[in-house]
Amino acid sequence: MHRVLSTTGTCVSRVVRLLCVIVALFAPSVSMAQAILVAPQGVVLNNRERTGTVELYNPSTRAAEITIRPVYGHPTTTPDGDLTLSIIEQPDSSDRSAAGFVEAFPRRLVLQPNQRQTIRFLARPPIGLADGEYWARMIISSKDAEQAAGVTRDTTGVTVGLTLEVRTIIAVNYRNGAQRTGVQLGALTTVTTADSLVLRAPMQRIGTAAWIGLTTVRLRTDDGTVVATQTLQTAVYQSMSPRFAFDRTTLTPGRYRISVDLSSDRPDVTQGTLLRAPPQHGEAVITIPAAGR
């Protein structure tokens, strides 16, 4: 699940746009964003069961106005190896987009304080849709249901209005026909900087569906002692190359072995929809030089 905070507002001139930010930080009368809890974080539909649900909950003391819309998107990595979500508003015919045929009911609602609401997803795929897994992201936007307060300055007559909005993004996958998945781990690469040991682990999805699993990275001394471990929840829809960084200042100069294990075990994912795949393992040997080298 991804959560994004955005702002929308109006100012009478470009000169006072900066005031929007200042008012947001210091004026208590400006509407605050409403964070809505969403569960589960992903829904899987298929050609036999074309409906699914999520539950929204408003833990705030204020009512929240909510809108829901589907888009095409999937996780990937930036050139620097940071995880990000690629959203494509206008996918082409080669993209495995389900955004055009998965709908949410209701799409707009007001959620009162401490209220829960079930949202139903319905897939209406086109006739003749080829077998495969198709992907969408549901953007669940929430903001204060009360109108944003205005701040008026008598000396200029300028009125500034600002509304904060929280967007929670969850996955909706549609599977047409039987699916299989897997992941191929590429050659590991490492770089040693003045303060870090950086690993890049390229991954390529194989099969017809996204690979959902765990990536575990272990750093061992030459005698096999584990000195550092990192675990990352991973979803490989196409390809990615995540970055793992270890603090070099805690490591004694010398030879190390770094290993990467990919497993489709994910206890946080509904087991009935989790596709299993053979585990993958990769290793690399590195030498950390003495300080100053």
Helices and strands as residue ranges (DSSP letters): E 2-10, G 14-16, H 17-26, E 37-39, E 42-46, E 51-57, E 64-77, E 83-88, E 102-105, E 108-111, E 116-123, E 132-144, E 150-152, E 159-176, E 181-185, E 189-192, E 196-200, E 203-207, E 211-221, E 226-236, E 239-240, E 243-247, G 248-250, E 254-263, E 280-288
